[in-house]
Structures are given as C-alpha cells and as structure tokens.
Amino acid sequence: MPDSLTAALADSIAGSRPDADTAAMAAARLALVDFLACALAGSRDHTVVTVRTAMGDTPGRSPVIGSTRPADPLLAAVLNGYAGHVLDYDDVHASVRGHPTTVIVPALLAALDPEAPPSAEAFLAAYLVGLETMAHLGRAIGPTHYERGFHATATLGPLGAAAAIAHLRGFSAETTAIALGLGATQAAGLRLQFGFDAKPLHAGLAARNGLIAARLAEAGLSGAPESLDGANGFLQVYGFGEARPERVREGWGAPWQILRPGLTLKAFPCCTAAHPVAVAGLAFHREGFRDAARATITFPPGGDAALVIRAPGTGIEARFSPEYILAAALVDGAVRLDHFDARPVRPDLAALAARVERRHDESAPRLSADPATRFVVVEIADAQGRTARRRVDGLPGLDDADAKFRDATAGSDALSAVPDLVRTMRDAGDLARLLQLLAQP
C-alpha cells in the first residue's frame, strides 16, 4: 500500500492496544454506562417506533436496546444510535465537536455475533480505537467543517465506527484503509436538522454506514486506499482548505483522547454548548433570582454555532436555545428531561427567553478543539434592579453516571445490575450477560 496518511492511520488502528491502559479502559466503562442510560431512556421515545416501522422492521439477531425484539444488524445500528441520541443527553467530545459514543457503540453491537461474542475487554478496546479515530479526524479537519453546516457526529461517525469494527475483527491495515474510505464516502449530515427528529437519525445512520463500510471491506469490495489524502481526499474536501492533516496521527494514544481532553458526560438533556448557561442559571436561582427583566449571554466567536434556535416553539427545539435554557434554570431551578419534550414550551419560559440577548466577544479566540477557548458569560438584571454576572469556562460534566442511569431507567430492578456489570465485565460471558439485560423493555 502507498505510504500515505490513510495508510498511517490504518496502521495505528490495527496496531493499537488501548486495553493496556487501565485509565482509558475505566473511562470507556464509564462512557458505556452513560450511553446505556441515554439509550434506554431514549428507547421509550415514540419516534423510535416511527423509525423502526418506516425502515421495514426487519427481524434479525442483533440486540435492540430496550426491546425484546432483535433486528437485522443494519436496522439495529440505526435504532440504537437513534435511541442514544434522541434525548440529546449523550456524551460529547471537544476534539470531535460531536457525539462519538452514540455512533461507535451501536455499530459495535450490530457487528457482534450474538452466539459468539468477543470478550468484553476487546469490545471496550475497539470502542476506544473508534473514539480515538473520530477525535483525531476532528482535530485534523478544523472548525470550518462544523461552522459551514456539517454535523460532525454524522460525518466523522462512519469512519470512527468502521475503525472500531476493524479493530474488533482484527482487520489488516490494508483492509482497514479500505473501510475508512468506504466510511468517508458515506459521510453526510447537516446541522440544519438540529431541533428536528432527523438530528438523532444522524447518529443511527452514521453507525449503520460505518458497519456497511467495515462489512464491505471485509468482503473484499475495493475502494480508494488513500481516502484522507490529497486535494480530493476527505480532509481537504470537508475541511474547506483549513484541514491540518498532520494532526491525524499526532499524539495517537498518548494519552488516549478519552482521557485528554476527555469525554464530557452530560449533566443536562440539551445541547452541550448551552450547558455553561444552565450552570450559570442554576447558580443565579440558588442566589434568589427567579426572573429577569433582561439578560445577556456572551459566547466566544463560533461558540453558539450549534445553538440554532432563539425562540423555540417546542421542547425539542428548546434543546438548542440557550435563551430558553437560562429561563428554565432561573424559574424552575432545574434543567430536566420534561423541559425538552415534544409539547409546546411553557408561556412563562417563552416570555422570559424573549428578554434574553445573545452576544459574542469578538476579542476572544474562536472556539476550537482547545477546551480553553470555550466560555460563556451570563449577566442578568431583575425587576427589583438586582444584577448578577457569572462566567463559566469549559464544559461542565458528570464524574459518575450511576445516578443518571437510575433516573433514566426509573430505578428499574431488572436493569439495576447494568452499571456494576459494565464496570467489572471482562470475558465473552460477561458481554453476553449485558446483551441479555439490555434486551428487555
């Protein structure tokens, strides 16, 4: 194979041993508990039935999280990715500028032979390789890709999923390179779908497309061996001329991207870019603020690119409205799942959100994969003339997903063993037990 960037990445994927890093493996277990919380809760969303019915409800042997009915692998990948992302409660990674786990884990689950699963540690190691791939591609492609309107979860996801499956199944570097190219040629997904049912479909389709890429490469289908390289390669075409290809392998696994800059587990079921706003609003609520005569939210340039809704009509749209999220935090002292369902937004929250102004600090560095470029400043004034100001740097997150899991599963006794099992599972029998637990309503 030619000496190329694609070949170098494929070598890294094939030769990686993340299972030797105990900290990375522990972080992968935590991420899996968090993802399963999101997917189990999301599996109850009525749109999951819509997707399953519309896509043919093809029976098969692949597990569908939260369902007793397994499905064809391609359908299962879509359904599990969709369920994991439908509540916008799943993890996010700064280098990806998107949601890696809700793509990679569904793709891996669909790639399993339920009758002969791999060891749990091999499954987790493959997940880490997929995440590393998405993160390094995200660093290399540059911020313009996202700001021009692409949803990185959808565009980088097929390559990350293909890489994870390639590692799990022990592909050669040559076959891995073909799989990456077949994933790259299926990369699609636009941010204009934020606030609609199509956004979580991005995660499901990315998982499915990564699975297709890996299966076709394994079967011997040919494809470009240098999909990342050159003027017509993935990075230049999708990076709008601002890609930095050297970042694809720079620092690979040293440390693993799940450790630094780290995976952010969401504390609130809404767009991550608005989480600092929620933190500020909740702090104001604790200080006695329950309303605002006026308020401003200041972002760095590009910091609110994902927050495409200013005046939401429904809770689904409100997931992408920092104005609404600030209002919910101030009035209710909480930012909950029921703030973001399909019902029309409450009139009191809509009225308060309309008094919030959004600004940008043009003197600040543009938002990038560097967490130091992310901040939000929130200022409010109430009807009594009191004022408050709070700056929140970086992304708030969770260190322990157990409480989130219990809440997401309504304290289900049948599922209560899942977090401990994920934290301790090692062999194929443990992974098979996990699949059995997830295959219940």
N, C-alpha and C positions, 0 to 999 in steps of 0.2 A: 504494500500500500504506500502511496506517496507520503513523504514527510510533510504533514500539514497540521493545521490547528485542530481539525476534526480528528485526525489520527491521534494526536496527543491527548485530546480529551477522552477518546475511546480507550486509550491505554490506561488513563487514570481511573476510568470507571471499572474496567476489567480487573485492574490490579489493586484496587482499594481494599483495605481491611479495617473498616471502622469498628468492627466488633472487638478489636484490641484496645479500644479507647473506652474505658469504663464510664467516664463522664459523658461522652457522646451517647453511649447506649442508654444511660439513665435518662438523659434528656429526650431520647427517642421514645422511651416508655411513657414519660410524662406527656409528650405530644400525642401519643396514641390514646391515652385516657381522655385527653381533652377533645380529640377528634371524635371519639366514640360518643362522648356526651353530646356533641353538636349533631352528629348523625342520627343518634337515637331520638333526640328531641325533634330533629328535622323530619324524620321518617313519618311523623304524625301530621305533617303539613298536607293540606288537601291537594296541593299541586303535584305531590309525588304520585298520587293516583292518576292524575291527568297525564303526566309524562309516561308512566308505565303503560297506560291504556293506548295512548297515541303511538307509542313505539312498538306496539304489537304484543306486549306481554308474553314474550317468547319464553317458554319454560326451559330450565336447564339445571345445572348442578352448582352454580356459583352463588355464594351467600348474598342475600339482600338484607342489609341491616334493619332490624325492627320488623322483619316479616318471616313468616313460616314458609313462604313460597320462594325457593331459589329460582334463579333465572339464567338464561343464556349469558355467557361471560360479558359480551359486549353491552347487553342491556343492564346487567348488574353493575358494571363500571359506571354507566350513566346515572343509575338510580342512587348508588352510594355516594358518588361525587355530588350529585344534586342535593341529596339529603344533608350532607355535611356542610353545604354552603348556603342552604336556603334561608337560614335564620341570620346569616351574616355574623355568626358567633364564633367562627372557626379562626384558627391562628393566622398570623401574618408574619412575613419576614422582610426586613428592610432591604436586603440585597435583591430579593425577588421583586419587591414592591407589589406583592400579591400574596396568595394563599397557597402554600405548597402542599400541606398535608392532605387537604381535601381532594387533591388530584392524585397524589402518589399512592396513598393507602388504598383507595378504591381500585386503582389499576393493579396493584399487587394482589389484592383479594381476588380479583377476577382472573388473574394469571395462575392461581393455585389449582392444583388437582386436589379436590376435597378428600379424595380417597387416599392420597399420599402427600400430605402437606410437608413442606420443608420444616426445619427447626425454627422455633420462634426467634432465636438469635439471628439466623440467616435472614428471616423476614425483616427484622429491625435494621440489620446492616444494609439491606437493599434499600429500605426507606431512607436511610442516611445518605446513601450514594445518590438517590434521586433528588433529595433536597439540596445536596452539595452542587449537583449539576444545575438545577434551576437557579440557585443563588449565584453561582459563578457566571452563568449566562446573563443574569440580571445585572450584575456588576459590569459586564463587558458591553452590553447593548446600550447602556446610557439612559439618562432620564427622558430624552426626547421621545423615545418609543411610547412611553406611557402618556406623556403630555400631548402627543399628537392624537391620542384617542384609542390606543390599543389597551386591552386589559391583559396585564402580564400573566395572570393566573391562566388565562386561556391560551396565550401564545407561547409562553415558556413551558407550560404544563405538559404538552405532549412529549417534549424532549426529556423532561425530568422523569416522567412516567416510563418512557422507553428505556432510559438509563437504569432505573430501578429494576425493571424486569430483566434487562440484560445482565445485571449483576446477580440477581437471584438465580437465574437459569444458567449462569456460567458461560455466557457468550464469549467468543473470541473478540479481540479488539476490532478485527475486520468486520465481523457481523454487527458488533455494537455501533460502529461508524455508520453502517447502512441504516440501522434502526434509528439513529439520531437524525439522519437525513429524511427518512420517511416520517418521523415526527415533525420535523421542521416544515415539511411541505404541507402539513395539515394545520399549521398554526393559524388560528383565527379567533377573533373575539373583540368586540368594540365596547368602550366604556359608555357609549350612549344607551346601553341596555341597563345601566345602573338604575335601580328603583323599579325594575320590572322582573317578572318571573324568569326572563331569559338570562339574567345575570348568574344565578346558580347553575343554570344549564351549561354555562361556560366551563365550570369545574367538571361536570359529568362528561361533557364532550371531550375535554382535554384528557381525562382518564381513559376514555374509550379509544381516542385517537392514538395515545401512547401505547395502549395494548395492541391495537391494529398494527402499528409500526413494528413493535417487537415480534409479533407473530409472523408478519410477512418477511421480516429479515431472517428470522429463524428458519422459515420455509425455503429460503433461497431466492426470494424476489430481489432483483437488482435495483440499485438506486445510486445516486451520486455519492461517492465516497468522501467528498470534500464539501459537505453541505454548509459548513460555517465559514468557509474561506472565500476570499476574492470579492470582486465588485458585485457579483450576483449571489453571493452567499447570504445566509440568514442574517448575520450580524450587520452587514452593510445595508441590506435592503430594509430590514426592520429597525435599524438604528439611525436611519436618516443621515448617514455620513458622520455621526458622532460616536460610533462604537469604538471601544478600546479592546481589540482582540486579545492583547497580552494578558488581560485580566481573567481569561477563561481558565487558565491553569495556575495563575499566580496565587501562592499560598494554599494550594489544594490540600485540604485535610489538616492544615497546620495553623490554627486549630480548625476543627470542623465548624462549618457555618452555623450549625445548630447551637454551638456554644458562643461564638463571637462572629457577628454582632448579636447572635442569639435569636431564637424564635419567640415571638410575643404571643402569649395566650390571652385571649380577650376576656376582659372583665365585664364588658357590656356588649349586648347583641346588636351592634350597629357598626358602621364603617369606622375602621381603626383611626382614620385621620381626625375623627371627631372625639376620640377618647380623651385627649387632654382637655377638651371643652367640658366633657362630662365631669372630669375630676375637679375642674375649677368650679363648675356649677354646684356640685355637691358640697364643696368646701364653703361656698357662699351660703348655701342652705343651712349648714351647721352653725354659721355665724348669725343666723336670724333673717337672712334675706329670703323672701318668698315671692317676690315680684321684681320687675324692673321697669322704670319709666323709659329707660333707654339703656342700651348695652352695645359694646363693640367687641368683635373677635378679630384679632390680628394674627395672620399667618405669615410665614416666610414666602417668598415667591414660589409658586408651584405647590405650596403646602396643602392647598384645598382642592387640588385637581380632581380628586375622587368625589368631592362633596358637591354634586351637581344639582342639588335641589335646595332652593331657598324658601319656597312656600309650599310645603308638602300638602297633598290632599288626603293621602292615606298613610298609615303607619309604615307600610313597605317603602314608600317614597321617603318617609321621615328618617330612615336609616342613613340617608345621605345628606341630611340637613343639620348642620351644626347649630343653626338658629333654633330649631325645634328641640334638639338635644339639650341645649342650655336651658330652654324653657321647662322641659320635663324635670331636669335636675333641680332647678330652683323651686318649682311649685311642689313637686312630689317627693323631693329628697331621695330619688331613686331613678335609675335608668334600667327598665325591666323589659322582658320579652313582650308584655302586653302593650307597651308603648309603640310597638313596631309590627302589629298585625295588620290584617287587610281592612280593618274598619277605618272610616274617616277619622282624621285627627280631631281631638277634643277642641272645641272652640276657644277655651281659655288658653290652651297651649299655642294654638294658632295665632291668637291675638298677641300674646307675649312675643312669639317668634318674629312677628312683623315689626316689632320695635328694636330688633337686633340688627346692627350694621356689620357687614363683613369688610375687613381691610387687609392690606398687605404691606409688610415692611420691606420696601424696595432696597433698603440699605443692607439687608441681611443676605447671607449666602443662599443661593437657590437650593431648594430641597433636593437631596440626593440620597444615595445609599448610605452615606455617612450619618449615623444617628444624631451627631452633634448639630446637624442642620435643621433638625425638627424641633419646633417650639410653637406654642400658642400663648397669646396674651389676651386675657378676658378682663374687661372693665365694665362695671355696672353702676347705675345710679337708681335709687328707688324713689318713690313718690314723696318720701319724707326728706329727701335731699342727702341721704347717706350714700357714700360711694365706696367702692372696693375695687382692687386690682389684683390679679394673680397671673403669674407666668408659670407655665408648665413645660418643662423641657423633656424631650424624648417621648417614648411611648410607655404609658402605664400598662402593667400586665399582671398575670397571676403566677404565683410560685407553686401553688397546689391546686390541682384540678379536681380533687375529690368532692369538695362541696358543690362545685359546678356540675359534676356528674350526678350527684344525688338530686340536685334541683332539676336537672334536665330529664331524669328518669322518674321523677315524682317519688323518690325513695323506694323504688321497686325492689322487693325482696329477691325476685328472680334474677335481677341484674346486679345486685349488691356486691357479688364476688368479682365483678369485672376489673375494677381498679387494682385490687391486690393480685389478681391473676396476671394482669399486664405487667405489673412491677416485678414479678418473680418468674415469669414463663421463660423456659429455656429450650425445650425439645419440641419435637413434632406433636407429641401428645398434648402438650400444653396449648399449642396453637389450635389444634383440633377442638379442644375444650372451649377455647374462646369463641371459635366459629359457632359452636353449638349454642352458647349463651346468647350470641347476637341474633340467632335465627329464631327469635320469638317476638311476638307482638309487644 
